[in-house]
């Protein structure tokens, strides 16, 4: 089961596990975060017919640098373009320094290009 969340719920938490995965079956990228208090979170996009959404780049190091980090701030920035693309950036500010995860979504204009963030149970 999962519930939609705002990325700000991560502020004040300490991450114990981070994982970036790509499933070839559905051609989906996923970012999994687990915290010291037992909460788990997932960044993902459910691929449909005619769009592509995935992690474009990670700035500031590898995703596993977040392990053991205390999340001081998290922000989400969304930029859209006329040729039907969406760039979604998540900036994590931690006691270990900043890390930014950039996603790129492209479609024919009909399908969603958004990145979902949910708490999993």
C-alpha positions as CSV (number, residue, x, y, z in Angstrom):
1,X,0.0,0.0,0.0
2,X,1.2,3.5,-0.7
3,X,0.0,7.1,0.1
4,X,0.8,10.2,-1.8
5,X,3.2,12.5,0.1
6,X,4.8,15.8,-0.2
7,X,8.6,15.6,-0.3
8,X,8.8,17.9,2.8
9,X,7.9,14.9,5.0
10,X,11.5,13.8,4.6
11,X,12.8,16.9,6.5
12,X,14.3,15.8,9.8
13,X,14.6,12.2,8.9
14,X,17.8,10.1,8.6
15,X,18.2,7.8,5.6
16,X,19.4,4.3,6.2
17,X,19.0,2.9,2.7
18,X,18.8,4.5,-0.8
19,X,18.5,2.6,-4.0
20,X,18.1,3.7,-7.6
21,X,16.7,0.9,-9.8
22,X,15.6,0.5,-13.4
23,X,13.1,-2.1,-14.3
24,X,13.5,-3.3,-17.9
25,X,10.1,-5.0,-17.9
26,X,8.3,-1.6,-17.7
27,X,11.3,0.6,-18.6
28,X,10.8,2.4,-15.2
29,X,13.2,4.2,-13.0
30,X,12.6,4.2,-9.2
31,X,14.3,5.8,-6.3
32,X,13.7,4.0,-2.9
33,X,14.5,5.7,0.4
34,X,14.3,4.1,3.8
35,X,14.6,5.9,7.1
36,X,15.9,5.1,10.6
37,X,12.4,5.3,12.0
38,X,11.2,2.6,9.6
39,X,9.4,4.7,7.0
40,X,9.9,4.0,3.3
41,X,9.4,6.3,0.3
42,X,9.4,5.9,-3.4
43,X,10.0,8.2,-6.3
44,X,8.7,6.7,-9.6
45,X,6.6,7.2,-12.8
46,X,4.2,4.6,-14.0
47,X,5.0,4.3,-17.7
48,X,2.1,4.2,-20.1
49,X,2.0,4.0,-23.9
50,X,3.6,6.9,-25.4
51,X,5.8,8.7,-22.9
52,X,9.2,8.3,-21.2
53,X,10.1,9.5,-17.8
54,X,13.3,8.6,-16.0
55,X,16.3,9.8,-14.0
56,X,18.4,12.1,-16.2
57,X,21.2,12.8,-13.8
58,X,22.3,12.9,-10.2
59,X,24.4,15.9,-9.2
60,X,26.6,16.0,-6.1
61,X,27.5,12.4,-6.0
62,X,25.9,9.0,-6.0
63,X,22.5,8.3,-4.5
64,X,24.1,6.1,-1.7
65,X,25.8,9.2,-0.3
66,X,22.4,10.0,1.3
67,X,22.8,6.9,3.5
68,X,23.3,8.1,7.1
69,X,22.5,11.7,6.1
70,X,20.1,13.8,8.1
71,X,17.7,15.6,5.7
72,X,17.7,19.3,6.5
73,X,15.6,20.5,3.5
74,X,14.1,19.0,0.4
75,X,12.7,21.0,-2.5
76,X,11.0,20.1,-5.8
77,X,11.2,22.2,-9.0
78,X,9.2,21.5,-12.1
79,X,9.9,23.0,-15.5
80,X,7.8,22.3,-18.6
81,X,8.5,22.9,-22.3
82,X,6.4,23.5,-25.4
83,X,7.5,20.3,-27.1
84,X,5.9,18.3,-24.3
85,X,8.7,17.7,-21.9
86,X,8.9,18.1,-18.1
87,X,12.0,18.4,-16.0
88,X,11.5,17.6,-12.3
89,X,14.4,18.2,-9.9
90,X,14.5,17.2,-6.3
91,X,17.2,18.9,-4.2
92,X,18.2,17.2,-0.9
93,X,20.1,19.4,1.5
94,X,21.7,17.2,4.1
95,X,24.3,17.4,6.9
96,X,26.7,15.7,4.3
97,X,26.0,18.3,1.6
98,X,23.5,18.8,-1.2
99,X,22.4,16.1,-3.7
100,X,20.1,16.8,-6.7
101,X,18.1,14.2,-8.6
102,X,16.9,15.3,-12.0
103,X,14.2,13.5,-13.9
104,X,13.2,14.1,-17.5
105,X,9.8,13.3,-19.0
106,X,8.9,13.4,-22.6
107,X,5.6,12.5,-24.4
108,X,3.4,13.3,-27.3
109,X,1.6,15.8,-25.2
110,X,-1.3,13.6,-24.1
111,X,0.4,11.5,-21.4
112,X,1.6,12.5,-18.0
113,X,5.3,13.3,-17.6
114,X,5.2,13.7,-13.8
115,X,7.2,12.0,-11.1
116,X,5.2,10.5,-8.2
117,X,6.4,10.5,-4.6
118,X,4.7,8.2,-2.2
119,X,5.2,6.7,1.3
120,X,5.1,2.9,1.1
121,X,3.9,0.7,3.9
